[in-house]
Amino acid sequence: MRLSALSCVALMACAHTPEPVAPPPPETAPEVTVSLRILDGGVNEQDMPRSNLALAVIEAEGSRDVTPIGTYLGVCSHETARPPDLLRANCWWAGAGHHIFMRRQNDRLIVRVAEVDEETGEGEAQSVLEVGLPTGAELRLVTAPD
């Protein structure tokens, strides 16, 4: 009888052992798609073409934010970005224009614009827009094909 009682106690101890709890899955960084949008801005009073630029930010759950950067004289096109720039566009007409650069600084996107003249070169870039990102976001950049 004593052996049966010990066996029962041992079985009960085993039956009440809690199962190990799996650690929570690691948090994945939110994915954010970013692009520079270039839209036709018509022409001004002197029939010079204009382009409207905007920064589009699309989060994985579907929220979309399109923030205007500005309207620039000339025809704008995407260019291949060089570090530290992530996206770049060039607006040009009759020997002058603007370079538009987008960079990431921590959890912020910074858009800078520099005036360009074919005779004097590129001026100092000025920050024209800052947009916040979700903490630790992974960026998916949409660029024009090379």
Sequence and secondary structure as in RCSB ss.txt:
>XXXX:A:sequence
MRLSALSCVALMACAHTPEPVAPPPPETAPEVTVSLRILDGGVNEQDMPRSNLALAVIEAEGSRDVTPIGTYLGV
CSHETARPPDLLRANCWWAGAGHHIFMRRQNDRLIVRVAEVDEETGEGEAQSVLEVGLPTGAELRLVTAPD
>XXXX:A:secstr
 HHHHHHHHHHHHHHT              EEEEEEEEEEEEE TT  EEEEEEEEEEETTS EEEEEEEEEESE
EEEE   TT SEEEEEEETTEEEEEEEEEETTEEEEEEEEEETTTEE   EEEEEEE  TT EEEEE    
